[in-house]
Protein backbone atom coordinates (compact mmCIF):
# COMPACT_ATOMS: atom_id res chain seq x y z
CA UNK A 1 0.00 0.00 0.00
CA UNK A 2 2.84 2.34 0.99
CA UNK A 3 4.71 1.50 -2.23
CA UNK A 4 1.68 2.12 -4.33
CA UNK A 5 1.10 5.51 -2.63
CA UNK A 6 4.72 6.56 -3.18
CA UNK A 7 4.52 5.54 -6.82
CA UNK A 8 1.43 7.67 -7.26
CA UNK A 9 3.23 10.73 -5.84
CA UNK A 10 6.34 10.23 -7.94
CA UNK A 11 6.66 12.73 -10.85
CA UNK A 12 5.65 11.30 -14.17
CA UNK A 13 8.08 11.30 -17.01
CA UNK A 14 6.85 13.28 -19.98
CA UNK A 15 6.91 11.48 -23.25
CA UNK A 16 8.88 13.65 -25.68
CA UNK A 17 6.66 15.12 -28.43
CA UNK A 18 7.40 13.88 -31.86
CA UNK A 19 8.48 16.48 -34.39
CA UNK A 20 6.29 16.79 -37.49
CA UNK A 21 7.64 14.93 -40.43
CA UNK A 22 10.12 16.97 -42.37
CA UNK A 23 8.69 18.45 -45.54
CA UNK A 24 10.05 17.19 -48.76
CA UNK A 25 11.74 19.82 -50.98
CA UNK A 26 8.79 19.61 -53.39
CA UNK A 27 6.15 20.29 -50.71
CA UNK A 28 8.26 23.09 -49.24
CA UNK A 29 8.50 24.72 -52.67
CA UNK A 30 4.73 24.44 -53.15
CA UNK A 31 4.07 26.14 -49.80
CA UNK A 32 6.50 28.95 -50.53
CA UNK A 33 4.94 29.46 -53.95
CA UNK A 34 1.46 29.60 -52.43
CA UNK A 35 2.53 32.19 -49.86
CA UNK A 36 4.19 34.31 -52.54
CA UNK A 37 1.06 34.15 -54.74
CA UNK A 38 -1.18 35.18 -51.86
CA UNK A 39 1.09 38.12 -51.01
CA UNK A 40 1.21 39.18 -54.67
CA UNK A 41 -2.56 38.92 -55.06
CA UNK A 42 -3.27 40.94 -51.92
CA UNK A 43 -2.73 44.42 -53.45
CA UNK A 44 -4.77 43.41 -56.52
CA UNK A 45 -7.60 42.14 -54.34
CA UNK A 46 -7.55 45.30 -52.23
CA UNK A 47 -7.62 47.44 -55.39
CA UNK A 48 -10.56 45.53 -56.88
CA UNK A 49 -12.57 45.53 -53.65
CA UNK A 50 -11.92 49.26 -53.17
CA UNK A 51 -13.13 49.96 -56.70
CA UNK A 52 -16.26 47.85 -56.38
CA UNK A 53 -17.19 49.14 -52.93
CA UNK A 54 -16.45 52.81 -53.64
CA UNK A 55 -19.06 55.44 -54.55
CA UNK A 56 -20.34 54.94 -58.09
CA UNK A 57 -23.50 55.10 -60.17
CA UNK A 58 -22.30 52.35 -62.52
CA UNK A 59 -23.38 48.72 -62.29
CA UNK A 60 -21.25 46.00 -60.71
CA UNK A 61 -20.49 44.44 -64.11
CA UNK A 62 -19.46 47.79 -65.63
CA UNK A 63 -17.21 48.64 -62.67
CA UNK A 64 -15.58 45.21 -62.86
CA UNK A 65 -14.99 45.63 -66.58
CA UNK A 66 -13.60 49.13 -66.11
CA UNK A 67 -11.28 47.86 -63.38
CA UNK A 68 -9.87 45.28 -65.79
CA UNK A 69 -9.30 48.00 -68.38
CA UNK A 70 -7.47 50.15 -65.86
CA UNK A 71 -5.20 47.33 -64.68
CA UNK A 72 -3.49 46.07 -67.80
CA UNK A 73 -6.34 44.19 -69.47
CA UNK A 74 -7.61 46.88 -71.87
CA UNK A 75 -6.63 44.80 -74.89
CA UNK A 76 -8.37 41.71 -73.56
CA UNK A 77 -11.49 43.67 -72.65
CA UNK A 78 -11.67 45.25 -76.10
CA UNK A 79 -11.18 41.86 -77.76
CA UNK A 80 -14.03 40.37 -75.73
CA UNK A 81 -16.27 43.34 -76.55
CA UNK A 82 -15.35 43.19 -80.22
CA UNK A 83 -16.11 39.46 -80.40
CA UNK A 84 -19.49 39.98 -78.71
CA UNK A 85 -20.52 42.85 -80.98
CA UNK A 86 -19.36 40.98 -84.06
CA UNK A 87 -21.61 38.06 -83.11
CA UNK A 88 -24.56 40.39 -82.46
CA UNK A 89 -24.02 42.66 -85.47
CA UNK A 90 -27.23 43.63 -87.26
CA UNK A 91 -28.20 41.96 -90.51
CA UNK A 92 -28.82 44.00 -93.61
CA UNK A 93 -32.32 44.28 -94.98
CA UNK A 94 -35.39 43.51 -92.92
CA UNK A 95 -38.81 45.05 -92.84
CA UNK A 96 -38.87 48.85 -93.04
CA UNK A 97 -40.08 51.00 -90.17
CA UNK A 98 -43.56 52.48 -90.31
CA UNK A 99 -43.03 55.20 -87.71
CA UNK A 100 -40.12 56.86 -85.91
CA UNK A 101 -39.69 56.53 -82.13
CA UNK A 102 -39.51 60.32 -81.75
CA UNK A 103 -41.76 61.55 -78.96
CA UNK A 104 -42.81 65.06 -79.89
CA UNK A 105 -42.96 67.59 -77.06
CA UNK A 106 -44.72 70.04 -79.32
CA UNK A 107 -45.92 69.88 -82.94
CA UNK A 108 -44.73 73.46 -83.50
CA UNK A 109 -42.05 73.87 -86.15
CA UNK A 110 -39.63 76.58 -84.96
CA UNK A 111 -39.08 79.60 -87.19
CA UNK A 112 -35.29 79.39 -86.74
CA UNK A 113 -33.70 76.01 -87.35
CA UNK A 114 -30.99 74.43 -89.50
CA UNK A 115 -31.93 72.88 -92.85
CA UNK A 116 -34.04 69.77 -92.37
CA UNK A 117 -32.13 66.52 -92.89
CA UNK A 118 -32.67 65.09 -96.35
CA UNK A 119 -34.03 61.53 -96.13
CA UNK A 120 -31.71 58.63 -96.86
CA UNK A 121 -34.63 56.28 -97.48
CA UNK A 122 -37.66 57.37 -99.47
CA UNK A 123 -40.46 57.90 -98.97
CA UNK A 124 -39.66 59.67 -95.72
CA UNK A 125 -41.59 58.78 -92.61
CA UNK A 126 -43.77 61.33 -90.86
CA UNK A 127 -41.51 63.87 -89.15
CA UNK A 128 -38.30 62.29 -90.45
CA UNK A 129 -35.44 64.77 -90.61
CA UNK A 130 -37.61 67.68 -89.41
CA UNK A 131 -36.28 69.73 -86.49
CA UNK A 132 -38.62 70.08 -83.50
CA UNK A 133 -38.13 71.94 -80.19
CA UNK A 134 -37.36 70.03 -77.01
CA UNK A 135 -39.34 72.45 -74.83
CA UNK A 136 -41.68 75.43 -74.90
CA UNK A 137 -40.72 77.21 -71.69
CA UNK A 138 -37.58 79.06 -72.83
CA UNK A 139 -39.38 81.56 -75.06
CA UNK A 140 -36.10 82.15 -76.83
CA UNK A 141 -36.44 80.65 -80.27
CA UNK A 142 -36.05 76.98 -79.31
CA UNK A 143 -32.30 76.86 -78.60
CA UNK A 144 -32.23 73.03 -78.59
CA UNK A 145 -33.98 71.11 -81.37
CA UNK A 146 -33.91 67.41 -82.25
CA UNK A 147 -34.75 65.12 -85.11
CA UNK A 148 -34.47 61.47 -86.12
CA UNK A 149 -33.86 59.81 -89.46
CA UNK A 150 -33.04 56.41 -90.89
CA UNK A 151 -29.34 56.69 -91.59
CA UNK A 152 -28.52 53.71 -93.82
CA UNK A 153 -30.53 52.21 -96.66
CA UNK A 154 -28.92 48.82 -95.99
CA UNK A 155 -30.32 48.85 -92.44
CA UNK A 156 -33.87 50.23 -92.78
CA UNK A 157 -34.63 49.78 -89.08
CA UNK A 158 -31.60 51.80 -87.90
CA UNK A 159 -32.52 55.24 -86.57
CA UNK A 160 -30.09 58.04 -85.73
CA UNK A 161 -30.93 60.76 -83.23
CA UNK A 162 -29.54 64.25 -83.77
CA UNK A 163 -29.67 67.42 -81.69
CA UNK A 164 -28.94 70.99 -82.78
CA UNK A 165 -27.78 73.46 -80.12
CA UNK A 166 -27.96 77.16 -80.96
CA UNK A 167 -24.87 78.43 -79.14
CA UNK A 168 -26.02 82.05 -79.55
CA UNK A 169 -28.95 81.29 -77.27
CA UNK A 170 -27.51 78.47 -75.17
CA UNK A 171 -24.40 78.10 -73.02
CA UNK A 172 -22.46 74.80 -72.89
CA UNK A 173 -20.53 73.71 -69.78
CA UNK A 174 -18.15 70.77 -69.21
CA UNK A 175 -18.78 69.04 -65.86
CA UNK A 176 -16.19 66.69 -64.28
CA UNK A 177 -17.45 63.32 -63.09
CA UNK A 178 -16.58 61.32 -60.01
CA UNK A 179 -13.92 59.23 -61.77
CA UNK A 180 -13.32 60.96 -65.10
CA UNK A 181 -11.32 62.80 -66.18
CA UNK A 182 -8.85 60.70 -64.18
CA UNK A 183 -6.65 63.63 -63.13
CA UNK A 184 -6.57 65.80 -60.06
CA UNK A 185 -9.02 68.67 -60.54
CA UNK A 186 -11.94 70.32 -58.73
CA UNK A 187 -14.86 67.90 -59.16
CA UNK A 188 -17.70 70.17 -58.15
CA UNK A 189 -21.04 68.45 -57.55
CA UNK A 190 -20.44 65.89 -60.37
CA UNK A 191 -24.03 66.44 -61.50
CA UNK A 192 -26.04 69.39 -62.76
CA UNK A 193 -25.74 71.90 -59.90
CA UNK A 194 -29.02 72.62 -58.15
CA UNK A 195 -28.70 76.38 -58.59
CA UNK A 196 -28.33 75.98 -62.38
CA UNK A 197 -31.28 73.68 -63.06
CA UNK A 198 -33.83 76.44 -63.61
CA UNK A 199 -32.20 77.14 -67.00
CA UNK A 200 -31.20 73.59 -67.93
CA UNK A 201 -32.01 72.61 -71.52
CA UNK A 202 -30.02 69.42 -72.15
CA UNK A 203 -27.16 67.19 -71.05
CA UNK A 204 -25.01 64.81 -73.05
CA UNK A 205 -22.07 62.45 -72.63
CA UNK A 206 -18.44 63.47 -72.99
CA UNK A 207 -15.62 61.57 -74.69
CA UNK A 208 -13.50 58.48 -73.98
CA UNK A 209 -11.61 58.10 -70.74
CA UNK A 210 -8.44 60.17 -71.03
CA UNK A 211 -6.23 57.10 -71.19
CA UNK A 212 -8.19 55.87 -74.24
CA UNK A 213 -8.43 59.25 -75.95
CA UNK A 214 -5.09 59.11 -77.73
CA UNK A 215 -3.28 60.90 -74.94
CA UNK A 216 -5.75 63.77 -75.01
CA UNK A 217 -5.97 66.67 -72.61
CA UNK A 218 -8.68 68.42 -70.66
CA UNK A 219 -9.25 71.93 -69.33
CA UNK A 220 -12.02 73.06 -67.01
CA UNK A 221 -12.72 76.58 -65.80
CA UNK A 222 -9.88 77.93 -67.91
CA UNK A 223 -7.32 75.69 -66.16
CA UNK A 224 -5.49 72.88 -67.99
CA UNK A 225 -5.41 69.68 -65.94
CA UNK A 226 -4.12 67.25 -68.59
CA UNK A 227 -1.82 68.60 -71.35
CA UNK A 228 -3.42 69.31 -74.70
CA UNK A 229 -2.00 67.33 -77.59
CA UNK A 230 -1.63 68.82 -81.10
CA UNK A 231 -3.59 67.14 -83.86
CA UNK A 232 -6.34 65.70 -81.67
CA UNK A 233 -10.00 66.57 -82.08
CA UNK A 234 -11.07 69.04 -79.41
CA UNK A 235 -14.37 70.54 -78.33
CA UNK A 236 -13.56 74.03 -77.08
CA UNK A 237 -15.79 76.39 -75.14
CA UNK A 238 -14.82 80.06 -74.93
CA UNK A 239 -15.62 82.54 -72.20
CA UNK A 240 -17.87 84.43 -74.62
CA UNK A 241 -20.11 81.33 -74.92
CA UNK A 242 -19.03 80.24 -78.39
CA UNK A 243 -18.14 76.57 -78.90
CA UNK A 244 -15.99 74.98 -81.58
CA UNK A 245 -14.82 71.52 -82.59
CA UNK A 246 -11.43 71.50 -84.31
CA UNK A 247 -8.04 69.84 -84.47
CA UNK A 248 -5.88 71.31 -81.71
CA UNK A 249 -2.97 73.37 -83.00
CA UNK A 250 -2.01 75.26 -79.85
CA UNK A 251 0.34 74.50 -76.99
CA UNK A 252 -0.02 72.09 -74.11
CA UNK A 253 -2.12 74.55 -72.08
CA UNK A 254 -5.26 76.36 -73.17
CA UNK A 255 -4.86 80.10 -73.78
CA UNK A 256 -6.74 82.89 -72.04
CA UNK A 257 -10.37 83.07 -73.04
CA UNK A 258 -10.92 79.28 -73.17
CA UNK A 259 -13.42 78.09 -70.58
CA UNK A 260 -13.10 74.35 -71.28
CA UNK A 261 -11.48 71.94 -73.72
CA UNK A 262 -11.84 68.17 -74.09
CA UNK A 263 -9.87 66.04 -76.55
CA UNK A 264 -10.59 62.65 -78.10
CA UNK A 265 -8.71 61.03 -81.01
CA UNK A 266 -8.52 62.80 -84.44
CA UNK A 267 -11.39 64.58 -86.17
CA UNK A 268 -13.80 62.24 -87.95
CA UNK A 269 -15.19 65.07 -90.12
CA UNK A 270 -13.24 68.02 -91.50
CA UNK A 271 -14.28 70.54 -94.17
CA UNK A 272 -17.61 68.72 -94.40
CA UNK A 273 -15.98 65.43 -95.47
CA UNK A 274 -15.10 62.22 -93.60
CA UNK A 275 -11.57 61.84 -92.32
CA UNK A 276 -9.77 59.80 -95.04
CA UNK A 277 -8.15 57.69 -92.30
CA UNK A 278 -11.43 56.35 -90.88
CA UNK A 279 -10.46 52.88 -92.12
CA UNK A 280 -7.21 52.98 -90.11
CA UNK A 281 -8.04 50.83 -87.07
CA UNK A 282 -4.96 51.66 -84.92
CA UNK A 283 -5.65 55.40 -85.17
CA UNK A 284 -8.79 54.96 -83.08
CA UNK A 285 -7.07 53.76 -79.93
CA UNK A 286 -7.41 50.77 -77.62
CA UNK A 287 -11.20 50.81 -77.77
CA UNK A 288 -13.44 48.99 -80.23
CA UNK A 289 -11.66 50.64 -83.15
CA UNK A 290 -13.43 51.85 -86.23
CA UNK A 291 -15.35 48.97 -87.80
CA UNK A 292 -17.28 47.27 -84.99
CA UNK A 293 -20.97 48.23 -85.02
CA UNK A 294 -21.88 49.57 -81.60
CA UNK A 295 -23.61 52.53 -79.95
CA UNK A 296 -21.57 55.59 -80.89
CA UNK A 297 -21.91 59.33 -80.35
CA UNK A 298 -20.25 62.39 -81.75
CA UNK A 299 -20.37 66.18 -81.72
CA UNK A 300 -19.58 68.73 -84.38
CA UNK A 301 -20.20 72.27 -85.54
CA UNK A 302 -22.15 73.44 -88.54
CA UNK A 303 -21.29 76.29 -90.88
CA UNK A 304 -22.99 78.78 -88.53
CA UNK A 305 -20.91 77.67 -85.54
CA UNK A 306 -23.73 75.86 -83.76
CA UNK A 307 -23.34 72.40 -82.21
CA UNK A 308 -24.58 69.17 -83.75
CA UNK A 309 -24.78 66.08 -81.49
CA UNK A 310 -25.51 62.66 -83.01
CA UNK A 311 -25.96 59.17 -81.59
CA UNK A 312 -27.17 55.82 -82.88
CA UNK A 313 -26.80 52.11 -82.30
CA UNK A 314 -24.92 49.74 -84.64
CA UNK A 315 -22.57 52.43 -85.97
CA UNK A 316 -19.00 52.33 -87.21
CA UNK A 317 -16.79 55.42 -87.03
CA UNK A 318 -17.43 55.95 -90.74
CA UNK A 319 -21.21 55.69 -90.50
CA UNK A 320 -21.24 58.05 -87.50
CA UNK A 321 -19.28 60.57 -89.57
CA UNK A 322 -21.88 60.28 -92.36
CA UNK A 323 -24.72 60.90 -89.87
CA UNK A 324 -23.03 64.08 -88.63
CA UNK A 325 -22.33 65.32 -92.16
CA UNK A 326 -25.93 64.69 -93.24
CA UNK A 327 -27.08 66.70 -90.20
CA UNK A 328 -24.91 69.65 -91.24
CA UNK A 329 -21.58 69.22 -89.41
CA UNK A 330 -18.52 70.65 -91.15
CA UNK A 331 -16.14 69.45 -88.41
CA UNK A 332 -16.85 66.69 -85.91
CA UNK A 333 -15.28 64.34 -83.37
CA UNK A 334 -16.27 61.05 -81.83
CA UNK A 335 -17.48 61.11 -78.24
CA UNK A 336 -18.04 58.06 -76.02
CA UNK A 337 -19.27 54.70 -77.31
CA UNK A 338 -21.19 51.65 -75.98
CA UNK A 339 -24.79 51.72 -74.81
CA UNK A 340 -23.89 52.34 -71.16
CA UNK A 341 -22.15 55.66 -71.87
CA UNK A 342 -24.04 57.22 -74.80
CA UNK A 343 -26.65 59.64 -73.40
CA UNK A 344 -28.45 62.75 -74.59
CA UNK A 345 -31.25 64.12 -72.42
CA UNK A 346 -33.49 67.14 -72.98
CA UNK A 347 -35.75 68.73 -70.36
CA UNK A 348 -39.28 69.67 -71.33
CA UNK A 349 -39.91 71.75 -68.23
CA UNK A 350 -37.90 74.15 -66.11
CA UNK A 351 -35.85 72.93 -63.15
CA UNK A 352 -34.85 69.74 -65.04
CA UNK A 353 -38.47 68.66 -65.35
CA UNK A 354 -39.78 66.07 -67.82
CA UNK A 355 -36.38 64.62 -68.84
CA UNK A 356 -36.42 62.62 -72.07
CA UNK A 357 -33.76 60.67 -73.96
CA UNK A 358 -32.96 61.56 -77.56
CA UNK A 359 -33.62 57.93 -78.52
CA UNK A 360 -35.88 55.76 -76.32
CA UNK A 361 -33.49 52.83 -76.78
CA UNK A 362 -30.71 54.64 -74.90
CA UNK A 363 -29.79 52.50 -71.91
CA UNK A 364 -29.40 54.99 -69.08
CA UNK A 365 -32.30 56.53 -67.22
CA UNK A 366 -33.19 60.12 -68.23
CA UNK A 367 -32.46 61.09 -64.64
CA UNK A 368 -28.76 60.55 -65.28
CA UNK A 369 -26.67 63.66 -64.56
CA UNK A 370 -29.17 64.86 -61.94
CA UNK A 371 -27.21 62.79 -59.42
CA UNK A 372 -23.39 62.44 -59.25
CA UNK A 373 -22.06 60.56 -62.27
CA UNK A 374 -18.80 58.66 -62.79
CA UNK A 375 -18.02 60.27 -66.17
CA UNK A 376 -17.62 63.88 -67.22
CA UNK A 377 -20.49 65.31 -69.26
CA UNK A 378 -21.77 68.48 -70.91
CA UNK A 379 -24.75 70.53 -69.77
CA UNK A 380 -26.60 73.08 -71.89
CA UNK A 381 -28.28 76.14 -70.34
CA UNK A 382 -30.44 78.94 -71.62
CA UNK A 383 -28.31 82.07 -71.68
C-alpha positions, 0 to 999 in steps of 0.5 A: 500500500505504501509503495503504491502511494509513493509511486502515485506521488512520484513525478511522471516522465513526460513522453517527448513530443514527436516532431512533425515529419520533415517536408520534402523539398517539393512540398516546401517549394509548393508552400512557398509558392502559395505564400508568394502568390497570396502576397502578390494577389493581396494588393490586386484584391484590395484594389478591386474591392476598393473599386467595387465598394467605392461610390459609383453610379455604374453597375457591378459588371461595368465597374468590374470591366472598367477595373480590368481595363485600368489594370493592364487588361484593356486589350483583352477587354476590347477583344471580348467586346469586339467578339461579342458585338461581331456576333450580335451585329445587325443583318442588312435588310429587314422590314422597313419601319412604319413610324419613328420613335420620336416623342414630340414635345410640341408639334410646333415647327420653330421659325429658326432652325438648320436645314431639315435633314434630307431623307436617306430612305424614301419615302420619308416617314412622318416627321423624319429629318424635321427639327422640332423643339425640345421644350416650350418654356424658354421663349427664346427661339427653341435653342435646342432642337432634335430630329431622327432619321433612318441613316442607312438604306442597308439597315432600314430599321436603324434610326439616328438621333440628332440634336442641334444646339444654338450656341447664340442662345444656349451656353455649354458647360463641361462638368467633371465626373466622379472618376473621369477625367482621371486627373486631379481637378476640382470635381464640383457636384459631379451632376447638374448643380441645383442652382443651375437647373432652372435654365437647364435645356439638355445634357449629353455624354463626354468623350473616352476616358483620357487614357483611351483618348489618344493621350488627349488633354482636358481643361475646365474653368480655364485651367489645364489639368491634362496637357493638350495634344496637337492634332487631336479633335477638341471641343472648345468652349470660350468665355464668350459662350461660343463653342468649336470643334477642331483639331488642336494646333495650340500649346499644351495649355489652353490660352486665355479666353478658353473656358473648357477643352476636351480632346478625343482622337482625331477629327472624324469630319473636317471641311464637311468630309469624312476623315480619309483615315477612318479605315485605319483601325490603330488610329482609333485607340485601344477601344473597339476601333473603327469597324465594330458596329456599336452605340456611338456618339459624336459632336460637331459644328455646322457652318454657322458655328452651332453644335450638332450632337448625333448618336445611334446604335450599330454604328461604325466610325465611318457611319457616324461621320456620315450621320453628322455630315448629313445633319450639317456638321462641317467638323466633328469628333467622336465622343463616347461609345457603348450603350452604357455611356451614350446619353443625350437628355433634354428637359421639357420643363424648367428645373430639369423637369420632364427629362427625355432621352434623344432615342428611347433605346438609350440605356441609361435613365433620363435622370442621369446627370441629376445625381453624381455621375462617374463620367464627365459630361456636358450641360446646356443652359439657356443664356 
